[in-house]
């Protein structure tokens, strides 16, 4: 049995007993019934994910997967492909958006090369870095499959391996870096959600109207050329996906197999979540939607996964920035279970019956 098969087989349903215990405690806290709304809903979910009525999230990490895309040859991005490599150097130096927001969230950042079109020469010793390159970028998906089925499995299993190597962490977040990656993400969402490419394709790095129309045309052509099978997640991933997207899907599966909650960032991460869900539907139980991206396809993908985002700040950076910000809400929800007293514990009179 392959690592991918072993991992998906280990993903268990949420723990009903832990959820029941968490809900019972929350209903007795020193506040009006369910006064903290969705934070309390999240607390119950966290109990089910971790199989603990008082989960803790002292160690948290955002894993930024990087990869390049052959489809950038079709002029679908405002920035050149070399920016992927340049941004990795920025991550290493701690100067990117995710580095700043991870510091706010008291979270670590790991960076993984799943398929960057270039050679990374040196990485500072203090940086958590994983070299998992499948190939130096995917093939141009309008000319045929972005990758082989074997490469898709390799990248998925690389993501699983990273999750398992980071098993000491209590909470995971997904992040991405790859110029052009909103194009394969839009294609994935269109296929896996049964949506029109025009409805799920946004402006990515800030392309204008004509270039956006061209991007939609490119995605349609890729789907016509490859005819991905929506009932086969691996087929869809290999034909119109990306290496970093595959790695993120593997990370999600790996986290779920260890009963670790994983906060899904924006559009690219949620496309990866769709792939994980297609391969193992139960993995969705361990996903937390960090925020709502301004990319139009993000809402479609979240609806397909039956997820409501915790934040809606008009963000579209990626990198795991939305996941890092949502970490604080996950911690807040867990602290309701461990730090807020019940009426009995605080010797406070409960509500008066009618």
Residue pairs with C-beta under 8 A, 6 or more apart in sequence:
1 9
2 153
2 157
3 157
3 160
3 161
4 153
4 156
4 157
4 160
4 250
4 253
4 279
7 160
7 250
7 253
7 254
7 257
7 280
8 253
8 257
8 279
8 280
8 283
10 257
11 253
11 256
11 257
11 280
11 282
11 283
11 286
12 259
12 282
13 282
13 285
14 45
14 48
14 49
14 285
15 47
15 48
15 49
15 50
15 51
16 48
18 47
18 48
18 50
18 51
18 52
18 53
19 44
19 45
19 47
19 48
21 47
21 53
22 43
22 44
22 46
22 47
22 48
22 53
22 337
23 44
25 53
25 337
25 342
26 34
26 40
26 43
26 44
26 336
26 337
27 33
27 34
28 342
28 343
28 344
28 350
29 336
29 340
29 341
29 342
29 343
30 340
30 341
30 342
30 343
30 346
30 348
31 340
32 351
33 351
34 40
36 336
38 308
38 310
39 329
39 332
39 333
39 336
40 333
40 336
42 288
42 310
42 329
42 330
42 333
43 333
43 334
43 336
43 337
45 288
46 55
46 261
46 330
46 333
46 334
46 337
47 53
47 54
47 55
47 337
48 285
49 55
49 259
49 260
49 261
49 285
49 286
50 259
50 260
50 261
51 259
53 337
54 334
54 337
54 338
55 170
55 334
55 337
56 170
56 334
56 338
57 170
57 171
57 261
57 327
57 330
57 331
57 334
58 170
59 108
59 168
59 169
59 170
59 171
60 105
60 106
60 107
60 108
60 169
60 170
60 171
60 172
60 173
60 327
61 107
61 108
61 109
61 110
61 128
61 166
61 169
61 171
61 172
61 173
62 98
62 102
62 107
62 108
62 109
62 110
62 172
62 173
62 174
62 175
62 320
62 323
62 324
63 109
63 110
63 111
63 112
63 162
63 163
63 166
63 172
63 173
63 174
63 175
63 248
63 251
63 320
64 91
64 98
64 109
64 110
64 111
64 112
64 175
64 176
64 177
64 319
64 320
65 112
65 114
65 159
65 174
65 175
65 176
65 177
65 243
65 244
65 245
65 247
65 248
65 251
66 84
66 87
66 88
66 111
66 112
66 113
66 114
66 115
66 116
66 176
66 177
66 178
66 244
67 84
67 113
67 114
67 115
67 116
67 137
67 138
67 178
67 181
67 242
67 243
67 244
67 245
67 247
68 81
68 84
68 115
68 116
68 117
68 118
68 136
68 137
68 138
68 178
68 179
68 180
69 81
69 137
69 138
69 141
69 146
69 178
69 179
69 180
69 181
69 183
69 184
69 242
70 137
70 138
70 139
70 140
70 141
70 143
70 146
71 138
71 140
71 141
71 142
71 146
71 180
71 183
71 184
71 218
71 222
72 80
72 81
72 179
72 180
73 140
74 140
74 142
74 214
74 218
75 211
75 214
76 180
76 183
76 204
76 207
76 211
76 214
76 215
76 218
77 179
77 180
77 183
77 204
77 205
77 207
78 204
78 205
78 206
78 207
78 211
79 179
79 205
80 179
81 117
81 137
81 179
81 180
82 118
83 179
84 116
84 117
84 118
84 177
84 178
84 179
85 116
85 117
85 118
85 120
87 96
87 177
88 111
88 113
88 116
88 120
88 177
90 96
91 98
91 99
91 109
91 111
91 127
91 177
91 319
92 111
92 123
92 124
92 127
92 129
93 124
96 319
97 317
97 319
97 321
98 109
98 175
98 319
98 320
98 321
98 324
99 109
101 321
101 324
101 325
102 108
102 109
102 320
102 324
104 324
104 325
104 328
105 324
105 325
105 327
105 328
106 327
107 171
107 173
107 324
107 327
108 128
108 169
109 128
109 175
109 320
110 128
110 129
110 130
110 162
110 166
111 127
111 128
111 129
111 130
112 129
112 130
112 131
112 132
112 158
112 159
112 162
112 244
112 247
113 120
113 129
113 130
113 131
113 132
113 133
114 132
114 133
114 134
114 155
114 158
114 159
114 243
114 244
114 246
114 247
115 133
115 134
115 135
115 136
115 137
115 138
115 155
115 242
115 243
115 244
116 133
116 136
116 137
116 178
117 136
117 137
118 136
120 129
120 131
123 129
130 158
130 162
130 165
132 155
132 158
132 159
132 161
132 162
132 247
133 243
134 147
134 151
134 154
134 155
134 158
134 243
134 246
135 147
135 151
135 243
137 243
138 146
138 147
138 184
138 241
138 242
138 243
139 145
139 146
139 147
140 146
141 184
141 187
141 222
141 225
141 226
141 239
141 240
142 218
142 221
142 222
142 225
143 225
144 225
144 226
145 226
145 238
145 239
146 184
146 238
146 239
146 240
146 241
146 242
147 155
147 237
147 238
147 241
147 243
147 246
148 238
149 234
149 235
149 238
151 238
151 243
152 234
152 237
152 238
152 241
152 246
153 234
155 243
155 246
155 247
155 250
156 237
156 246
156 247
156 249
156 250
156 253
156 279
157 250
158 246
158 247
158 250
159 246
159 247
159 248
159 249
159 250
159 251
159 252
159 253
159 254
160 250
160 251
160 253
160 254
160 257
161 250
161 254
162 247
162 250
162 251
162 254
163 172
163 250
163 251
163 253
163 254
163 255
163 257
163 258
163 260
164 254
164 258
166 172
167 258
167 260
169 260
170 260
171 260
171 261
171 262
171 263
171 327
171 330
172 251
172 255
172 260
172 261
172 262
172 263
173 262
173 263
173 265
173 290
173 320
173 323
173 324
173 326
173 327
174 248
174 251
174 252
174 262
174 263
174 264
174 265
174 269
174 272
174 273
174 320
174 323
175 265
175 269
175 318
175 319
175 320
175 321
175 323
176 244
176 245
176 248
176 265
176 268
176 269
176 272
176 318
176 319
176 320
177 244
177 318
177 319
178 242
178 244
178 268
179 205
180 204
181 242
181 244
181 245
181 268
182 201
182 202
182 204
182 205
182 267
182 268
182 295
183 201
183 204
183 215
183 218
183 219
184 240
184 241
184 242
184 245
184 271
185 242
185 245
185 267
185 268
185 271
185 297
186 197
186 200
186 201
186 202
186 215
186 219
186 271
186 297
187 197
187 219
187 222
187 223
187 240
187 241
188 236
188 237
188 240
188 241
188 245
188 271
188 274
188 275
189 195
189 200
189 270
189 271
189 274
189 297
189 300
189 301
190 196
190 197
190 199
190 200
190 201
190 219
190 223
190 297
191 223
191 228
191 230
191 236
191 240
192 230
192 233
192 236
192 274
192 275
192 278
192 301
192 304
193 200
193 274
193 300
193 301
193 303
193 304
194 230
195 297
195 300
197 216
197 219
197 220
197 223
198 216
199 296
199 297
199 300
200 296
200 297
200 300
200 301
201 212
201 215
201 216
201 219
201 296
201 297
202 212
202 267
202 294
202 295
202 296
202 297
202 316
203 212
204 215
204 295
207 215
222 239
222 240
223 240
226 239
226 240
227 239
228 235
228 236
228 239
228 240
229 235
229 236
230 236
232 278
233 275
233 278
233 279
234 279
236 275
236 278
237 245
237 246
237 249
237 275
241 271
241 275
244 268
245 268
245 271
245 272
245 275
246 272
246 275
247 272
248 268
248 269
248 272
248 273
249 272
249 273
249 275
249 276
249 279
250 276
251 262
251 272
252 262
252 264
252 272
252 273
252 276
252 283
252 286
252 287
253 276
253 279
253 280
253 283
255 261
255 262
255 286
256 262
256 276
256 280
256 282
256 283
256 285
256 286
256 287
259 286
260 286
261 286
261 288
261 330
262 286
262 287
262 288
263 288
263 289
263 290
263 323
263 326
263 327
263 330
264 270
264 272
264 273
264 287
264 288
264 289
264 290
264 307
264 323
265 290
265 291
265 318
265 319
265 320
265 321
265 322
265 323
266 290
266 291
266 293
266 295
266 298
266 315
266 316
266 317
266 318
266 321
266 322
267 293
267 295
267 297
267 298
267 301
267 316
267 318
268 318
269 318
269 320
269 323
270 289
270 293
270 298
270 301
270 302
270 305
271 297
271 301
273 284
273 287
273 301
273 305
274 301
274 304
274 305
276 283
276 284
276 287
277 283
277 284
277 304
277 305
284 305
284 306
284 307
287 305
287 307
288 307
288 310
288 326
288 330
289 302
289 305
289 307
289 308
289 309
289 310
290 309
290 310
290 311
290 322
290 323
290 325
290 326
291 309
291 310
291 311
291 312
291 313
291 315
291 322
291 323
291 325
291 326
292 298
292 299
292 302
292 309
292 311
292 312
293 315
293 316
293 322
294 314
294 315
294 316
295 316
302 308
302 309
310 326
310 329
311 322
311 325
311 326
311 329
313 322
313 325
315 321
315 322
341 348
343 349
343 350
